[in-house]
């Protein structure tokens, strides 16, 4: 069982170890954001559609997406958009980038800025899985469960050893627990 779980978890363990290393050393893959801006005007029908919409941010995103390639999704806190007077602001965030939309409901003018993330930022988002979508979060949860199961089965195998090997296993467990605790106490501020 441990062998099968190890074979399944190998790539995931390598991926999360690699991205964890990169997150600890961001200078290894430093890169700048690519940004593109676009301006255009909505028709009067589109402006009226925005004014009448119960969730204007979703309508604005659908209207803009017909003209501009957007990155990200509307977050839970941004679902209604940010309406200030006759202006609507929407922020979309995702693994591949961020989009900022601003619509003036008087003139119909729309300003769109799309920032594409760097490789390091994309790996960071995949590692944390906050903005990666439900499918990726499910995959990360499944991987975590498999890694925990693999570790427990491996540890049970470790504890099934007899004599001096069992004492060594218990000492290693105790030593690693104390060591991790000391690292936490003395290095985390």
N, C-alpha and C positions, 0 to 999 in steps of 0.2 A: 504494500500500500504506500509506504514511504517513497519507494522508487517511482511509482506512477505519479504521485503528487509532485515529486521533485521535477519530473520530466515536464509536467504541465506548467509548473510555476517558474521554470528556469528563465524564460524570456521576460516574464513580468518582473521577476526579482532583479534581473540585470537592468531592465528599463528604469525601475524606480531607484535602484542604487545609482545608476548613471545620472539620472536627472537630479537626484539628491546631491551628488557630488557637484554638478554644475551650479546648483542653487547656492552651495557653499562657496563657490568660486566664480562669481559672475564675470570677472575680468577675463576668463578663458574664452568666452564667446560674446564679447561686447559687440554690439551693433546698434545702429540707430533706427528709429522708427521711420517708415516711409509714410508720407502724408500726402493726400490729394484733396483739393478743394473744388467744389462745383457750386455754381450759382445759376438759378433759373427761376422762372415765374410760373405759378399755378394759374390755371384758368379760373374764371369766376365760379363755374360749377364746382370745381375742386375745392375752392375756398369755402363755398357754402356747405359742401359735404363735410369739411373739417369742422365748421361751426356747429353743425347739427349732430355730429357723431357723439355717442355716449363715451367712447374711448378714442379721443382724437389722435393720440400717439400712434395707435395701430393703423389708422387711416393714413396719417402722414407717412408712416413707414411704407405702406403699400404704394402710395403715390410716388414717393421718391425712388423706390426700388425698380419702378418701370424705367427710370432714366439713369440711375447710378447704381453701381454694384456696391452694396453695403456689407459691412462686416459686423458680426455680433448679433445679439438678440436683445429685445427689451427686457430689462430685469424686473423682478417682482415689485420693487419699490418704484419703478419708473413706468408702470403699466398705464397710468392716466396721463403721463407726460407732465411737463411743468408749464402750466399756462400762466403767463404774467400779462395781464391786460389783453391786448390783441396779439400777443406773441406766444408761440408754442415751442418749447424746447424738449428734445428727446435725445437720450443717450442710450446707445446700444453697445453692449460689451460681449466679447467672446474670446475664444482661444486665438483666433486668427487676427483679431483687431478690434478697434472701437470706432463707432460712427457717432458723430454729433450732428443733429439736425436742428435747424432753427427756421421757423416759418413766421412771417409777418402776415397776420390775417387781414390787415387793411389793404396792403399792396399786393399780397400773393407771392412776395419774394421769399425764396427758400435758399438758405446757405447750408451746404453739406460739407463736412470734413470727415474723411475716412483715414484713420491711422492704422497701418498694417504693422503687426508686432514683429519683433525680431525673433530669431530662432530660440534664443534663451528665454524670452518672455512666453513663447508658445509652449516650450517644454515645462516651464514653471507652471503655467495654467493646467497642462495635462497632469503634472505631478500632484497639484493641489485639487484638481477636479471640480473647483467651485463653479467655473463658467463653461465647462466642457459639455454640458448637456446631460440629460437623464440617462442616455445609453452609456456614455462613458462613466458616469458615476456608478451605475449598476455594475459595469465591468470592473471598476476599481474595488467595489465592495466584494464582488465574487472572488477577485484575486486575493484580497485580504483574508477572506474566509479560508481559501485554499492554503495560503501561507501559514495561517494559524494552525490549521489541521495538520499540515506537513510538519510544522515545528513540534506539535504535541505528539504526533506519531513517532517522530525522530527522538524526542525526549523519552518517550516510553521505551523505545528500543535501547536508548542509552541507559536507562534505569534497570533494564532487564539483565544487565551484565552482572557477573558474580565477582565476589572477592575484592581484590585490590582495584579492579576497574570500577566497581560500584562506588567505592570510597572516593576514587578520583573524580567520578561523575558528580558526586555530591559536593566535593570541595570546589570543583570548577563552577558549579551552579551558584554556590554560596559566594565564591570570589567574584564572579561576574556581577552578581546582584549588588554586592557591597561596592565594587568598582564603579558601576553605573550610578549608584546613589551618590558616591563621592564626587564623581565628575559633575553631576547635576548640581550638588550643593556648592561646589567651588568654582564652577564656570558659568552658571546661569545667573544673570543679574536681574 
